[in-house]
């Protein structure tokens, strides 16, 4: 009882009626002066815990309520509570067009890095190259328009990345509803479009294992639907399809 009082910061008078309800429902049992969950209680707890996680997440801010979640598959939406430890990072309006130094520093020593981006971020290119040279595992997914801009401005660097043994490069169609996703052994960040399709440079960030694993699964979802750029020849093919506006079927997959 003392532990329960401390954890919930309530008096025994408030606790006892609730414990009685749980014991009467065979969800909790009193044994040797302590209270334990019954087998059915453990099952109910697992179900309730996922709901509590979602409520904790929504109580912190309205980011998920106000943003478009259609770019997240249903099986991950069902586990959105895994992001309960995430914090909203709001961009300084005076610095939204400057490099995201906090993200660059956060991911700069990662052993692996997964990036999905539907925004052109040339300031991140040195990070990808640096980690590739350090033999970190780097996997990049850019939308068609983003990769096209990278090739136009940094063709040599992109060709170099595509041939590094520990770096994978993919391209995804431009109809995606996800703004940005970055995952590493340090943590994750995700940016979404608002309900009107606008982007405000805000993002959610977290280092907890549950959130990182959730983000990995989201990344793998997009990776499995993207076209791999695994050689300079693949880049040449991409350039040709951009010029002809005839993308291969695998590049035109849309979310279901």
C-alpha positions as CSV (number, residue, x, y, z in Angstrom):
1,X,0.0,0.0,0.0
2,X,2.9,2.4,0.8
3,X,4.3,1.9,-2.7
4,X,1.0,2.5,-4.3
5,X,0.5,5.7,-2.3
6,X,3.9,7.0,-3.3
7,X,3.5,6.1,-7.0
8,X,0.1,7.7,-7.3
9,X,0.5,10.4,-4.8
10,X,-2.9,9.8,-3.2
11,X,-4.2,8.8,0.2
12,X,-5.3,5.3,1.3
13,X,-8.9,6.5,1.4
14,X,-8.8,7.2,-2.3
15,X,-7.0,4.0,-3.2
16,X,-9.0,1.4,-1.2
17,X,-12.3,1.7,-3.1
18,X,-10.4,1.3,-6.4
19,X,-8.5,-1.7,-5.2
20,X,-11.8,-3.3,-4.0
21,X,-13.3,-2.8,-7.5
22,X,-10.2,-4.5,-9.1
23,X,-10.2,-7.4,-6.6
24,X,-14.0,-7.9,-7.0
25,X,-13.4,-8.0,-10.8
26,X,-10.7,-10.6,-10.3
27,X,-8.1,-8.3,-11.9
28,X,-6.1,-7.9,-8.8
29,X,-5.4,-10.3,-5.9
30,X,-4.0,-9.5,-2.4
31,X,-1.3,-11.9,-1.4
32,X,1.0,-11.8,1.6
33,X,0.3,-8.1,2.3
34,X,0.9,-7.0,-1.3
35,X,-1.3,-6.6,-4.4
36,X,-0.6,-8.4,-7.7
37,X,-2.3,-8.6,-11.1
38,X,-4.1,-11.8,-11.8
39,X,-3.6,-13.5,-15.2
40,X,-6.6,-11.7,-16.6
41,X,-5.4,-8.5,-15.0
42,X,-2.2,-8.8,-16.9
43,X,-4.1,-9.2,-20.2
44,X,-6.3,-6.1,-19.4
45,X,-3.2,-4.1,-18.4
46,X,-1.5,-4.7,-21.8
47,X,-4.6,-3.5,-23.6
48,X,-5.1,-0.5,-21.4
49,X,-1.4,0.4,-21.5
50,X,-1.5,1.1,-25.3
51,X,-4.5,3.5,-24.7
52,X,-2.6,5.2,-21.8
53,X,0.4,5.7,-24.1
54,X,-1.7,7.4,-26.7
55,X,-3.3,9.7,-24.1
56,X,0.1,10.6,-22.7
57,X,1.3,11.5,-26.2
58,X,-1.8,13.6,-27.0
59,X,-1.7,15.4,-23.6
60,X,1.8,16.8,-24.4
61,X,0.8,18.8,-27.5
62,X,-1.6,18.8,-30.5
63,X,1.0,18.0,-33.2
64,X,-0.5,14.6,-34.2
65,X,-4.0,16.0,-34.0
66,X,-3.3,18.9,-36.3
67,X,-1.1,17.0,-38.8
68,X,-1.8,14.6,-41.7
69,X,-1.3,11.0,-40.6
70,X,-2.2,9.4,-43.9
71,X,1.5,8.8,-44.7
72,X,1.7,6.3,-41.8
73,X,0.3,2.8,-42.4
74,X,-2.5,1.5,-40.2
75,X,-0.5,-1.1,-38.3
76,X,1.9,1.7,-37.1
77,X,-1.0,4.1,-36.4
78,X,-2.3,1.3,-34.1
79,X,1.0,1.6,-32.2
80,X,1.3,5.4,-32.2
81,X,1.5,5.3,-28.4
82,X,5.1,4.0,-28.9
83,X,5.9,7.7,-29.5
84,X,4.8,8.7,-26.0
85,X,8.3,9.9,-25.1
86,X,8.6,12.2,-28.1
87,X,9.0,15.9,-27.6
88,X,7.9,18.6,-30.1
89,X,10.7,20.7,-31.4
90,X,9.4,24.0,-32.8
91,X,11.5,25.9,-35.3
92,X,12.6,29.4,-34.6
93,X,10.8,31.5,-37.4
94,X,14.0,33.5,-37.9
95,X,16.1,30.4,-38.6
96,X,13.8,28.1,-40.6
97,X,16.0,28.5,-43.7
98,X,19.3,27.9,-41.9
99,X,20.9,24.4,-41.4
100,X,19.4,22.4,-38.6
101,X,22.5,22.3,-36.6
102,X,20.9,20.5,-33.7
103,X,19.9,17.6,-35.9
104,X,23.3,17.5,-37.6
105,X,25.0,17.4,-34.3
106,X,22.6,14.8,-32.9
107,X,23.1,12.3,-35.7
108,X,26.8,13.1,-36.5
109,X,28.3,10.1,-34.6
110,X,25.6,7.5,-35.5
111,X,26.6,3.9,-36.2
112,X,23.6,3.7,-38.6
113,X,21.4,6.4,-40.1
114,X,18.1,6.0,-42.0
115,X,16.7,9.1,-43.8
116,X,13.5,9.6,-45.7
117,X,13.1,13.1,-47.1
118,X,10.7,14.9,-49.3
119,X,12.6,18.2,-48.8
120,X,15.8,19.3,-50.4
121,X,18.3,19.5,-47.6
122,X,21.8,20.2,-49.1
123,X,23.1,21.0,-45.6
124,X,22.7,17.3,-44.7
125,X,24.8,16.0,-47.5
126,X,28.2,16.4,-45.6
127,X,26.6,14.4,-42.8
128,X,25.8,11.5,-45.1
129,X,29.2,11.6,-46.7
130,X,31.0,11.8,-43.3
131,X,29.1,8.8,-41.9
132,X,29.7,6.8,-45.1
133,X,33.4,7.4,-44.8
134,X,33.3,6.4,-41.1
135,X,31.7,3.1,-42.3
136,X,28.4,3.7,-40.6
137,X,25.4,2.1,-42.3
138,X,23.6,4.9,-44.2
139,X,20.3,4.4,-46.0
140,X,18.8,7.3,-47.8
141,X,15.4,7.6,-49.5
142,X,14.7,10.8,-51.4
143,X,11.6,11.7,-53.4
144,X,12.0,12.1,-57.2
145,X,12.1,15.9,-57.1
146,X,14.6,15.9,-54.2
147,X,17.0,13.5,-55.9
148,X,16.7,15.5,-59.1
149,X,17.8,18.7,-57.3
150,X,20.6,16.9,-55.6
151,X,21.9,15.5,-59.0
152,X,21.6,19.0,-60.5
153,X,23.6,20.7,-57.8
154,X,25.8,17.9,-56.4
155,X,25.9,15.2,-59.0
156,X,29.5,14.0,-58.2
157,X,28.7,13.7,-54.5
158,X,25.5,11.7,-55.1
159,X,27.3,9.4,-57.6
160,X,29.9,8.9,-54.9
161,X,27.3,8.0,-52.3
162,X,25.6,5.6,-54.6
163,X,28.8,3.5,-55.0
164,X,29.9,3.4,-51.3
165,X,29.6,-0.1,-49.9
166,X,27.9,0.9,-46.7
167,X,25.5,3.4,-48.2
168,X,22.2,2.6,-49.9
169,X,20.3,5.2,-52.0
170,X,16.6,4.9,-53.0
171,X,14.1,7.1,-54.8
172,X,10.4,7.4,-54.0
173,X,7.5,9.0,-55.9
174,X,6.5,12.6,-55.1
175,X,3.0,11.8,-53.9
176,X,4.1,10.7,-50.5
177,X,2.4,12.3,-47.4
178,X,5.5,12.2,-45.1
179,X,7.7,15.2,-44.8
180,X,10.9,13.8,-43.1
181,X,12.1,10.9,-41.1
182,X,15.5,10.3,-39.6
183,X,16.4,7.3,-37.5
184,X,19.7,6.2,-35.9
185,X,21.1,4.5,-32.8
186,X,20.9,7.9,-31.1
187,X,17.2,8.4,-31.7
188,X,14.6,9.5,-34.2
189,X,12.8,12.5,-35.6
190,X,9.7,12.8,-37.7
191,X,8.1,15.7,-39.5
192,X,4.6,15.7,-40.9
193,X,2.5,18.0,-43.2
194,X,-0.4,19.7,-41.6
195,X,-4.0,18.9,-42.6
196,X,-3.7,21.4,-45.5
197,X,-0.5,19.9,-46.8
198,X,1.7,22.7,-45.5
199,X,5.0,22.2,-43.7
200,X,6.2,24.4,-40.7
201,X,9.6,22.9,-40.0
202,X,8.5,21.5,-36.6
203,X,9.3,17.9,-35.7
204,X,8.9,15.3,-33.0
205,X,12.0,13.8,-31.6
206,X,12.7,10.9,-29.2
207,X,15.5,8.6,-28.0
208,X,13.4,5.9,-26.3
209,X,13.8,2.4,-27.8
210,X,10.1,2.0,-28.5
211,X,10.0,5.1,-30.6
212,X,13.2,4.2,-32.5
213,X,11.8,0.8,-33.3
214,X,8.5,2.3,-34.5
215,X,10.4,4.8,-36.7
216,X,12.6,1.9,-38.1
217,X,9.4,0.1,-39.1
218,X,8.0,3.2,-40.8
219,X,11.3,3.6,-42.7
220,X,11.3,0.0,-43.8
221,X,7.7,0.5,-45.1
222,X,8.9,3.2,-47.4
223,X,12.1,1.4,-48.4
224,X,10.2,-1.6,-49.5
225,X,8.2,0.6,-51.9
226,X,11.1,2.6,-53.3
227,X,13.4,2.1,-56.3
228,X,17.1,1.4,-55.4
229,X,19.8,3.5,-57.0
230,X,22.7,1.1,-56.6
231,X,25.1,2.2,-59.3
232,X,26.0,5.1,-61.6
233,X,24.1,3.3,-64.3
234,X,21.0,3.5,-62.1
235,X,21.5,7.3,-61.8
236,X,21.8,7.5,-65.5
237,X,18.6,5.7,-65.9
238,X,16.9,8.0,-63.3
239,X,18.1,11.0,-65.2
240,X,16.7,9.6,-68.4
241,X,13.3,8.9,-66.9
242,X,13.2,12.4,-65.4
243,X,13.8,13.9,-68.7
244,X,11.2,11.7,-70.4
245,X,8.8,11.9,-67.4
246,X,8.3,8.2,-67.7
247,X,9.1,6.6,-64.4
248,X,9.2,2.9,-64.0
249,X,6.3,1.2,-62.4
250,X,8.2,0.5,-59.2
251,X,8.7,4.2,-58.7
252,X,5.0,5.0,-59.1
253,X,3.8,2.9,-56.2
254,X,1.5,4.8,-53.9
255,X,0.5,4.1,-50.3
256,X,-2.4,1.8,-49.6
